[in-house]
Amino acid sequence: MKALFPENIDGGLDQGISQVPMMVGFGFFRARNLLHFLRSYLAPGCQKATQNQDFYVDIVNTRGLNVVSVYMEENMNAQVLFSAANYLAMFGWLLLIIQYVGKTKLEFLKKPVFGAWIPVVLSVLYAVVMGLTLAGVLPGSEGSFASIDGVRSLFESDFALLAGWVHYLAFDLFVGTIIARSAQEHGLSVFILLPIWFFTFMFGPVGYLLWRIMRPFLIKNGEEMSA
């Protein structure tokens, strides 16, 4: 758990949570800097590049403005987002157990749709980080999927590594949700699912493989597998 939640979190969970909507909603740039950018650099036919403190603006304009790249590294902290994503995933797994057991006085926690949105939020975070990295707004690195060395080079960037980690968190939680729904249909005990969920959370495919192996023995009458 120490690897997931380091003690020296820069800015804490609150800062991480506050940065996620900034990133999704407006590309992680502040309104103050954007207004300054619009006032100073959107003149017709301009072709400029400037660096001003914590943001970098690159303008290529032939017939109007074709490409605008805004880079503000100081506003984007990969470590904080990493920690926030971990806490969100842990909350999702805890909520999954609570919903399966059904023992909570908070009625909204019992609604499956509430827990189902957490993998979606993680997926949105992944899509935004990956999209901004590929677009060159976030710092990336050269590499490819053709070789081990190429993949290693891809993850030299903190934000590419963050995207890869969030990818794991989102898919593992999604698989855990699918397992829970299938098990709930057949009334399986939560104590049977806990080790399966543990391996799904920690080792992804191993947990799903364990579920596929154990499922025929846990479900009576040899019913057809649906998950």
Phi and psi in degrees as a GROMACS rama.xvg file:
@    title "Ramachandran Plot"
@    xaxis  label "Phi"
@    yaxis  label "Psi"
@TYPE xy
-63.7053  -31.8995  LYS-2
-68.3272  -33.0625  ALA-3
-77.5975  -36.1666  LEU-4
-127.25  79.9357  PHE-5
-62.8457  150.437  PRO-6
-71.1926  -28.4435  GLU-7
-96.1088  49.9743  ASN-8
-66.6699  125.249  ILE-9
-79.7849  105.245  ASP-10
97.6947  -19.0151  GLY-11
81.132  175.718  GLY-12
-64.9309  -39.0754  LEU-13
-59.0725  -42.4464  ASP-14
-65.2099  -39.6313  GLN-15
-63.2147  -44.6005  GLY-16
-64.1746  -37.9236  ILE-17
-68.4521  -25.7509  SER-18
-81.4208  -25.2513  GLN-19
-63.0465  -51.2104  VAL-20
-63.9259  -31.6442  PRO-21
-59.5423  -42.2742  MET-22
-70.474  -43.348  MET-23
-69.8825  -42.5209  VAL-24
-78.6806  -34.0047  GLY-25
-147.184  27.7943  PHE-26
66.3505  23.1553  GLY-27
62.7113  27.4536  PHE-28
-116.576  145.12  PHE-29
-78.6656  148.934  ARG-30
-62.1866  -34.0668  ALA-31
-61.307  -46.2593  ARG-32
-69.133  -35.1784  ASN-33
-65.398  -43.6936  LEU-34
-63.2899  -40.0312  LEU-35
-61.7047  -40.5618  HIS-36
-62.8624  -45.5788  PHE-37
-64.5134  -39.3791  LEU-38
-67.6631  -36.9225  ARG-39
-95.0673  -28.3877  SER-40
-125.42  1.98928  TYR-41
-97.386  26.6387  LEU-42
-69.1258  141.6  ALA-43
-58.1476  137.36  PRO-44
75.7608  12.8856  GLY-45
-80.4583  152.237  CYS-46
-145.968  92.2666  GLN-47
-133.87  162.087  LYS-48
-141.769  129.92  ALA-49
-143.475  155.078  THR-50
-126.114  125.905  GLN-51
-133.474  98.1811  ASN-52
58.0508  -105.453  GLN-53
-101.145  14.0594  ASP-54
-141.227  151.299  PHE-55
-123.266  127.849  TYR-56
-118.671  127.141  VAL-57
-123.52  119.511  ASP-58
-116.652  127.203  ILE-59
-121.708  114.348  VAL-60
-133.634  114.166  ASN-61
-106.116  -65.0977  THR-62
-112.099  88.765  ARG-63
77.3206  -163.754  GLY-64
-95.1801  118.178  LEU-65
-96.9108  -44.8576  ASN-66
-132.155  127.345  VAL-67
-127.298  120.317  VAL-68
-119.214  116.464  SER-69
-111.378  121.379  VAL-70
-123.259  116.989  TYR-71
-129.179  85.182  MET-72
-66.4553  -33.0859  GLU-73
-67.4984  -22.1833  GLU-74
-88.0853  -6.00165  ASN-75
-120.962  110.796  MET-76
-114.331  107.622  ASN-77
-63.2737  -37.4909  ALA-78
-64.525  -42.053  GLN-79
-66.0484  -44.1609  VAL-80
-64.328  -36.8235  LEU-81
-58.984  -48.0114  PHE-82
-66.9932  -41.711  SER-83
-62.5836  -40.8513  ALA-84
-64.0238  -38.1684  ALA-85
-63.7687  -45.19  ASN-86
-63.7316  -40.2931  TYR-87
-63.903  -42.2497  LEU-88
-64.586  -41.9034  ALA-89
-62.5614  -40.8106  MET-90
-62.2409  -38.8452  PHE-91
-62.9273  -42.3048  GLY-92
-67.7476  -41.1871  TRP-93
-62.7355  -41.97  LEU-94
-64.5781  -35.7368  LEU-95
-60.7555  -42.8604  LEU-96
-67.3756  -43.7403  ILE-97
-60.52  -43.6289  ILE-98
-66.8423  -35.772  GLN-99
-68.8549  -43.1994  TYR-100
-73.1438  -37.5675  VAL-101
78.5198  15.6079  GLY-102
-103.462  85.7168  LYS-103
-155.113  145.209  THR-104
-84.3601  -12.2041  LYS-105
-87.4221  103.909  LEU-106
-61.6845  -35.1192  GLU-107
-67.0165  -23.7529  PHE-108
-72.2483  -19.0544  LEU-109
-82.3465  -12.6708  LYS-110
-77.161  122.04  LYS-111
-57.7164  -32.9609  PRO-112
-63.4451  -29.1247  VAL-113
-64.1004  -47.1899  PHE-114
-72.0692  -30.5475  GLY-115
-66.0155  -22.5847  ALA-116
-76.5741  -18.8348  TRP-117
-66.5377  -46.9518  ILE-118
-59.1633  -31.2241  PRO-119
-67.1371  -43.7064  VAL-120
-61.8285  -43.5725  VAL-121
-62.8103  -37.702  LEU-122
-66.2488  -38.3445  SER-123
-63.4581  -44.258  VAL-124
-59.6106  -43.7911  LEU-125
-60.4215  -47.2246  TYR-126
-62.4956  -40.0507  ALA-127
-68.2449  -48.3707  VAL-128
-62.0188  -45.339  VAL-129
-65.9504  -42.1286  MET-130
-64.2524  -44.1231  GLY-131
-68.0569  -32.0307  LEU-132
-68.966  -45.9875  THR-133
-65.3325  -31.3555  LEU-134
-78.5094  -8.5531  ALA-135
86.5857  3.45685  GLY-136
-73.5337  -40.426  VAL-137
-98.0581  149.126  LEU-138
-64.9942  129.005  PRO-139
-120.54  -166.516  GLY-140
-146.706  157.113  SER-141
-80.0979  145.407  GLU-142
170.063  -175.452  GLY-143
-157.728  171.325  SER-144
-97.4261  10.7818  PHE-145
-81.8144  -17.7611  ALA-146
-151.658  164.898  SER-147
-63.0329  -42.3964  ILE-148
-62.3048  -37.9527  ASP-149
-65.2611  -41.5863  GLY-150
-66.6887  -39.8648  VAL-151
-60.4311  -39.6153  ARG-152
-66.4786  -35.7038  SER-153
-59.4585  -36.7988  LEU-154
-93.7619  15.9571  PHE-155
-72.0099  -22.883  GLU-156
-81.2958  135.525  SER-157
-61.1644  -37.8505  ASP-158
-75.4166  -32.8408  PHE-159
-66.7609  -39.2041  ALA-160
-65.2704  -40.1236  LEU-161
-60.4937  -45.4607  LEU-162
-61.1738  -42.4442  ALA-163
-62.1794  -40.0096  GLY-164
-68.0038  -43.1298  TRP-165
-64.432  -33.2113  VAL-166
-56.3546  -47.6618  HIS-167
-62.5722  -46.8978  TYR-168
-59.4019  -45.1229  LEU-169
-65.6791  -46.5169  ALA-170
-71.344  -38.4814  PHE-171
-62.7802  -43.6061  ASP-172
-67.0557  -37.2942  LEU-173
-62.8725  -44.1782  PHE-174
-63.3462  -41.2448  VAL-175
-59.9094  -37.5228  GLY-176
-66.8749  -41.6802  THR-177
-62.7606  -42.7019  ILE-178
-61.6413  -42.9955  ILE-179
-62.3962  -43.7951  ALA-180
-65.5184  -41.0191  ARG-181
-66.018  -41.9698  SER-182
-68.2798  -35.9071  ALA-183
-67.4067  -32.0529  GLN-184
-61.6502  -26.5417  GLU-185
-110.53  9.22657  HIS-186
66.5533  33.697  GLY-187
-73.6626  147.338  LEU-188
-68.7565  145.138  SER-189
-64.2077  -27.4922  VAL-190
-69.6335  -25.6792  PHE-191
-73.0851  -36.1836  ILE-192
-79.4176  -27.074  LEU-193
-54.1959  -49.028  LEU-194
-65.3746  -33.4489  PRO-195
-66.6783  -44.1215  ILE-196
-63.0419  -38.346  TRP-197
-59.6546  -48.2412  PHE-198
-68.8683  -31.2375  PHE-199
-66.9261  -41.3846  THR-200
-67.7561  -42.4867  PHE-201
-84.9512  -38.4082  MET-202
-129.34  14.9156  PHE-203
51.1358  -99.5297  GLY-204
-59.0183  -29.2054  PRO-205
-64.0854  -42.6601  VAL-206
-63.7086  -42.0124  GLY-207
-66.6428  -39.6824  TYR-208
-62.133  -42.1328  LEU-209
-60.4184  -41.0112  LEU-210
-63.9771  -43.3146  TRP-211
-65.3959  -34.6016  ARG-212
-73.0273  -41.9346  ILE-213
-81.3565  -25.7887  MET-214
-56.3686  -45.924  ARG-215
-60.7972  -29.7712  PRO-216
-82.187  -22.843  PHE-217
-87.5364  -27.8636  LEU-218
-101.896  129.839  ILE-219
-78.3179  163.158  LYS-220
67.1361  12.3742  ASN-221
57.5287  40.19  GLY-222
-63.4417  152.623  GLU-223
-65.6396  135.211  GLU-224
-74.6958  138.114  MET-225
-121.814  -1.4719  SER-226
